[in-house]
């Protein structure tokens, strides 16, 4: 006769702990290895409704100073992970984290797409050897 007892009860089940993203400094620290890359790399951090990291995905790699990023590539991993929000992160191999005009335009396009999809863009952070810049902290994302 087979025994169909439950091996694990809900009281003993523990959800794996995930990194909680609470400020840009945490993201910069999490993505610090990107500062050593020789080409621009664009990543998406997919978050749940409590800002716990679900997934960190590289969506584009570019040249020394440019990366071609499309909103569909940005939101695909977020939709797949059932994310409530995302944070955009890319590096500047030059060492200067100052966002370019193209970085600002791209952020605006992705924020618009996020509103349509119902996935909030919490921040876009540029990391470099010289530090990091949060576009939210600079008032470019509301």
Residue pairs with C-beta under 8 A, 6 or more apart in sequence:
18 48
18 52
18 53
18 54
19 26
19 30
19 52
19 53
20 26
20 50
20 51
20 52
20 53
21 27
21 30
21 45
21 47
21 51
21 52
21 53
21 87
21 122
22 51
24 123
24 125
24 132
24 134
24 136
24 137
25 132
27 45
27 87
27 89
27 123
27 125
27 132
27 134
28 125
28 127
28 131
28 132
30 45
30 53
30 56
31 43
31 89
31 91
31 125
31 127
32 127
34 41
34 43
34 89
34 90
34 91
34 127
35 91
35 127
35 128
35 129
37 91
37 93
38 64
38 93
39 61
39 62
39 63
39 64
39 93
40 61
40 62
40 63
40 64
40 65
40 66
40 67
40 90
40 91
40 92
40 93
41 58
41 60
41 61
41 62
41 67
41 90
41 91
42 58
42 59
42 60
42 61
42 62
42 67
42 69
42 74
42 88
42 89
42 90
43 56
43 57
43 58
43 59
43 88
43 89
43 90
44 56
44 57
44 59
44 74
44 77
44 78
44 86
44 87
44 88
44 89
45 53
45 55
45 56
45 86
45 87
45 88
45 89
46 53
46 54
46 55
46 56
46 57
46 77
46 78
46 81
46 83
46 86
47 53
47 54
47 83
47 84
47 85
47 86
47 87
47 122
48 54
48 83
48 84
49 84
49 85
51 85
51 122
54 81
54 82
54 83
55 77
55 81
55 83
57 77
59 69
59 73
59 74
59 76
59 77
60 67
60 68
60 69
60 73
61 67
62 68
64 93
64 94
65 92
65 93
65 94
66 102
67 90
69 106
69 110
71 109
71 110
71 113
74 86
74 88
74 110
74 113
75 86
75 113
75 114
75 117
75 119
77 83
78 86
78 119
79 117
79 119
83 119
84 119
84 120
85 119
85 120
85 121
85 122
86 114
86 119
86 120
86 121
86 122
87 121
87 122
87 123
87 124
87 125
88 107
88 110
88 121
88 123
88 124
88 125
89 124
89 125
89 126
89 127
90 103
90 124
90 126
90 127
91 126
91 127
91 128
92 98
92 126
92 127
92 128
93 128
94 128
95 128
95 129
95 130
96 128
96 130
97 126
97 127
97 128
97 130
97 131
97 132
97 133
98 126
98 133
99 107
99 124
99 126
99 133
99 135
99 138
99 140
103 124
103 126
103 135
104 135
104 140
107 121
107 124
107 135
107 140
107 141
110 121
110 124
111 121
111 141
114 120
114 121
121 141
122 136
122 141
123 134
123 135
123 136
123 137
123 141
124 134
124 135
124 136
124 140
124 141
125 132
125 133
125 134
125 135
126 132
126 133
126 135
135 141
